[in-house]
């Protein structure tokens, strides 16, 4: 049965961060720990030891949830914990994600389906499960990508999952605006994280115009959150690229990208 949404009585105030074991997720945990006064931060990722290391760096009480969000059992565990503790989720950061770069037909099918499950299905489920524990003034941050604005050959499945995240975030934000719950989609360019090490399985993609750090992405996102921005994009070159893409045919944008990659 669906829990009545926007309940008024909560036991504590928390932040929930998925994909928190490294990279952007870890930086969000550090930033939220600095800027908010919360009862707990819930850190979600598969690598329990990494979460424990991060927890030791935070002043806020931490609840470690070593879970794989592509598994139904993990989502049920999250649901049960919410029902048991009845917290107010001040911030939900859906950062967990994965993807592969290369020729679609040559990439592992199971890993590409996992990307869809984690980037889209799990994110959708986390929003749905969390909403009954949010109210006016609370925030959802979803991790998009600069690849969400157009089709991207050689990271085709990944880019499509991020296009879903952008569209979903915009629609959800419009639905929740009358309730005072803010939704922001973070859409960075190339970020130096472990994600790239996993995603780049060969030399299909060789051109990277500019790199940013995870801390830079989060610093910008937190500034944009304070301004109640719906989209957070780090870097003038990336913002100019996004603005230009809106006026160019998708075929032209793809052709430019393919030539950059020397295909």
Backbone torsions as a table, in degrees:
resi	resn	phi	psi	omega
1	UNK	NA	138.8	179.4
2	UNK	-70.6	130.4	176.9
3	UNK	-72.8	141.2	177.3
4	UNK	-57.0	126.8	-175.1
5	UNK	-79.1	151.4	177.1
6	UNK	62.9	49.6	174.2
7	UNK	-69.3	157.9	-172.4
8	UNK	-102.4	-20.2	-175.6
9	UNK	-108.4	122.6	-180.0
10	UNK	-131.0	154.5	-176.0
11	UNK	-86.8	-26.6	-177.5
12	UNK	-164.2	166.3	178.4
13	UNK	-107.5	131.6	-175.4
14	UNK	-137.4	165.8	165.0
15	UNK	-118.4	144.1	177.5
16	UNK	-119.5	125.8	-177.3
17	UNK	-128.3	119.7	176.5
18	UNK	-95.2	157.2	-176.8
19	UNK	60.2	40.3	-169.8
20	UNK	-88.8	-0.5	-171.3
21	UNK	-78.6	-15.7	-178.8
22	UNK	-163.6	175.0	170.5
23	UNK	58.1	-135.6	-175.7
24	UNK	-63.7	-39.1	179.1
25	UNK	-61.1	-43.9	177.6
26	UNK	-62.3	-42.9	-179.6
27	UNK	-65.5	-35.3	175.0
28	UNK	-63.1	-41.6	179.1
29	UNK	-60.9	-44.5	179.8
30	UNK	-64.1	-42.5	-178.3
31	UNK	-68.1	-43.7	179.5
32	UNK	-65.4	-37.9	177.5
33	UNK	-61.7	-36.7	179.7
34	UNK	-73.5	-39.8	-166.6
35	UNK	-97.3	-16.7	-175.8
36	UNK	-119.7	153.5	172.1
37	UNK	-108.0	101.1	-174.7
38	UNK	-122.7	160.1	175.8
39	UNK	-78.5	-37.6	179.5
40	UNK	-150.3	153.7	165.6
41	UNK	-117.0	125.3	177.4
42	UNK	-94.9	117.2	-179.8
43	UNK	-102.3	122.7	-176.6
44	UNK	-118.3	126.5	173.7
45	UNK	-172.5	172.4	179.8
46	UNK	-80.6	-30.3	-172.1
47	UNK	-90.4	96.9	-175.0
48	UNK	-62.2	-39.3	-177.3
49	UNK	-66.1	-35.8	177.6
50	UNK	-67.0	-39.3	178.3
51	UNK	-64.9	-37.9	178.6
52	UNK	-65.0	-39.9	177.0
53	UNK	-62.2	-43.8	179.3
54	UNK	-65.0	-42.0	-179.5
55	UNK	-57.1	-35.0	-178.9
56	UNK	-68.9	-16.6	179.8
57	UNK	-92.7	-7.7	-174.7
58	UNK	-103.2	146.3	177.6
59	UNK	-86.4	-24.9	179.3
60	UNK	-74.9	146.8	173.7
61	UNK	-59.5	138.8	-174.6
62	UNK	-120.2	138.8	170.7
63	UNK	-112.8	117.3	-177.6
64	UNK	-90.3	123.5	178.7
65	UNK	-121.1	92.7	179.1
66	UNK	-80.4	99.2	-173.4
67	UNK	-140.0	149.2	170.5
68	UNK	-102.6	109.0	-172.3
69	UNK	-73.7	-4.2	172.2
70	UNK	-80.7	-8.6	-179.6
71	UNK	-97.8	133.0	-179.4
72	UNK	-58.2	-35.7	-178.3
73	UNK	-62.8	-34.9	179.2
74	UNK	-67.8	-41.3	178.5
75	UNK	-66.5	-36.3	176.8
76	UNK	-68.0	-36.3	176.6
77	UNK	-63.5	-41.7	178.1
78	UNK	-64.5	-44.3	178.5
79	UNK	-59.1	-46.4	-177.8
80	UNK	-63.9	-38.6	179.7
81	UNK	-66.5	-38.3	176.2
82	UNK	-63.2	-44.9	-179.6
83	UNK	-64.0	-35.6	-177.8
84	UNK	-72.5	-40.9	-172.0
85	UNK	-99.7	-21.5	179.2
86	UNK	47.8	59.1	179.8
87	UNK	-88.0	163.5	164.7
88	UNK	-94.2	124.0	179.4
89	UNK	-88.6	99.9	179.7
90	UNK	-70.0	-37.6	176.7
91	UNK	-138.7	131.8	169.8
92	UNK	-115.3	117.6	-180.0
93	UNK	-111.2	106.0	178.0
94	UNK	-90.4	87.9	-176.2
95	UNK	-104.9	-21.0	-176.4
96	UNK	-57.2	132.8	179.6
97	UNK	-168.6	161.4	178.3
98	UNK	-153.8	165.5	179.8
99	UNK	-177.5	170.1	178.9
100	UNK	-132.3	144.6	175.3
101	UNK	-110.2	131.6	179.1
102	UNK	154.6	-173.9	177.3
103	UNK	-71.3	126.9	-173.8
104	UNK	-49.9	-48.4	-175.5
105	UNK	-71.4	-12.3	-179.2
106	UNK	-102.5	-7.9	179.5
107	UNK	-87.6	153.5	-178.2
108	UNK	-63.2	127.2	-177.4
109	UNK	-64.9	-44.9	-177.4
110	UNK	-59.8	-40.3	-179.9
111	UNK	-68.8	-34.6	177.5
112	UNK	-68.9	-37.8	176.4
113	UNK	-68.2	-34.7	174.8
114	UNK	-62.7	-38.1	177.1
115	UNK	-59.7	-43.7	177.3
116	UNK	-63.2	-44.4	-178.2
117	UNK	-62.6	-44.6	-176.2
118	UNK	-78.1	-48.7	-174.4
119	UNK	-68.8	-31.6	-173.1
120	UNK	-116.0	-57.0	-175.4
121	UNK	-64.9	-47.0	-178.8
122	UNK	-66.7	-41.4	177.9
123	UNK	-60.0	-44.2	178.2
124	UNK	-61.8	-43.7	-179.7
125	UNK	-65.1	-41.2	-179.7
126	UNK	-63.1	-39.4	176.9
127	UNK	-63.4	-47.4	-176.0
128	UNK	-64.1	-43.8	-179.1
129	UNK	-69.4	-30.2	-174.9
130	UNK	-84.8	-27.6	-172.5
131	UNK	-55.5	-39.0	178.6
132	UNK	-61.9	-13.4	-177.5
133	UNK	-110.3	22.8	178.5
134	UNK	-126.5	153.8	178.3
135	UNK	-148.1	-174.1	-175.9
136	UNK	-51.5	132.4	-179.9
137	UNK	95.9	-9.1	-179.5
138	UNK	-89.2	167.4	-168.3
139	UNK	-138.3	141.8	168.9
140	UNK	-115.5	126.5	174.7
141	UNK	-115.3	119.7	178.2
142	UNK	-109.6	137.6	-177.7
143	UNK	-89.4	110.2	174.6
144	UNK	-96.1	-141.2	-178.8
145	UNK	-171.2	158.3	173.4
146	UNK	-64.5	-17.2	179.1
147	UNK	-80.6	0.6	-175.8
148	UNK	-81.0	-10.4	-171.5
149	UNK	-88.3	-14.3	-176.5
150	UNK	-160.3	162.9	173.5
151	UNK	-63.2	142.2	-177.7
152	UNK	-130.5	99.6	175.4
153	UNK	-56.9	148.0	178.5
154	UNK	77.5	-7.7	165.1
155	UNK	-141.3	43.6	-167.4
156	UNK	-59.7	-53.6	-178.2
157	UNK	-65.0	-44.2	180.0
158	UNK	-59.7	-48.4	-179.1
159	UNK	-60.8	-38.8	179.3
160	UNK	-65.3	-37.6	178.1
161	UNK	-65.2	-35.8	-179.3
162	UNK	-76.3	-27.8	172.4
163	UNK	-63.5	-37.7	174.6
164	UNK	-61.9	-45.4	-178.1
165	UNK	-59.5	-43.3	179.6
166	UNK	-63.6	-48.8	-179.0
167	UNK	-63.1	-44.3	179.7
168	UNK	-62.3	-43.1	-178.3
169	UNK	-64.2	-42.3	179.5
170	UNK	-64.4	-45.8	179.6
171	UNK	-64.8	-43.3	179.5
172	UNK	-64.7	-39.6	178.7
173	UNK	-60.9	-39.2	178.0
174	UNK	-66.4	-40.7	179.2
175	UNK	-64.2	-39.1	-172.7
176	UNK	-90.5	-10.9	-178.4
177	UNK	-54.8	-43.8	178.8
178	UNK	-63.0	-21.7	178.6
179	UNK	-89.5	-4.3	178.3
180	UNK	79.3	15.9	176.2
181	UNK	-98.7	123.1	-174.4
182	UNK	-94.7	137.8	177.1
183	UNK	-120.1	127.7	178.5
184	UNK	-127.9	135.9	176.4
185	UNK	-107.1	125.1	-179.9
186	UNK	-95.6	123.3	-173.1
187	UNK	-125.9	78.2	-176.9
188	UNK	-81.9	163.3	170.3
189	UNK	-82.8	-140.2	-179.1
190	UNK	-73.2	126.4	-177.4
191	UNK	-123.4	132.1	-179.6
192	UNK	-77.3	94.4	178.9
193	UNK	-141.0	175.3	176.7
194	UNK	-64.8	-22.5	178.5
195	UNK	-56.0	-44.3	-178.7
196	UNK	-63.1	-41.0	179.4
197	UNK	-59.0	-36.5	179.6
198	UNK	-79.7	-39.7	-172.0
199	UNK	-72.1	-35.9	-174.3
200	UNK	-86.2	91.4	-174.5
201	UNK	-88.6	-14.9	179.1
202	UNK	-154.5	-162.4	-177.0
203	UNK	-102.6	26.6	177.0
204	UNK	-62.4	-42.2	175.7
205	UNK	-105.7	118.8	-177.9
206	UNK	-124.0	-16.3	-176.4
207	UNK	-99.5	120.3	176.1
208	UNK	-128.6	113.5	-171.5
209	UNK	-71.2	-41.6	-178.2
210	UNK	-157.9	139.4	-179.6
211	UNK	-106.4	145.7	173.6
212	UNK	-125.5	161.6	177.3
213	UNK	-94.6	159.1	178.3
214	UNK	-61.3	-37.7	-179.8
215	UNK	-65.7	-35.5	176.9
216	UNK	-65.1	-42.1	179.2
217	UNK	-60.4	-45.7	-177.1
218	UNK	-71.7	-38.4	177.6
219	UNK	-58.4	-44.9	177.8
220	UNK	-65.3	-42.1	-179.0
221	UNK	-61.7	-41.2	-179.9
222	UNK	-67.3	-36.6	174.9
223	UNK	-63.9	-45.0	-179.9
224	UNK	-66.3	-32.1	177.7
225	UNK	-65.6	-41.4	177.9
226	UNK	-63.0	-28.1	178.2
227	UNK	-89.7	2.3	-179.5
228	UNK	59.7	38.5	175.1
229	UNK	-72.5	147.9	178.2
230	UNK	-90.1	-24.6	177.9
231	UNK	-128.9	136.9	176.3
232	UNK	-118.4	119.7	-180.0
233	UNK	-128.6	120.6	-179.9
234	UNK	-86.4	131.7	170.4
235	UNK	95.1	127.4	178.2
236	UNK	-59.0	-42.4	178.7
237	UNK	-58.3	-39.2	179.7
238	UNK	-68.9	-42.7	179.8
239	UNK	-64.0	-38.9	177.2
240	UNK	-65.6	-39.4	177.7
241	UNK	-62.4	-44.2	179.4
242	UNK	-63.3	-41.2	179.5
243	UNK	-64.0	-40.3	-178.8
244	UNK	-68.4	-40.1	-178.2
245	UNK	-57.5	-32.9	-177.9
246	UNK	-62.7	-21.6	-175.6
247	UNK	-106.8	-3.1	-177.2
248	UNK	-107.4	146.2	175.4
249	UNK	-62.1	143.6	-179.1
250	UNK	-57.5	-36.7	-179.8
251	UNK	-62.1	-41.3	178.4
252	UNK	-65.1	-43.4	179.4
253	UNK	-61.2	-43.5	179.2
254	UNK	-65.0	-39.9	179.5
255	UNK	-62.4	-40.9	177.5
256	UNK	-61.6	-45.9	179.9
257	UNK	-61.3	-44.3	-178.7
258	UNK	-62.8	-40.3	178.8
259	UNK	-66.8	-37.9	177.5
260	UNK	-59.7	-34.5	-179.1
261	UNK	-88.1	5.1	176.8
262	UNK	61.9	44.6	175.8
263	UNK	-116.5	NA	NA
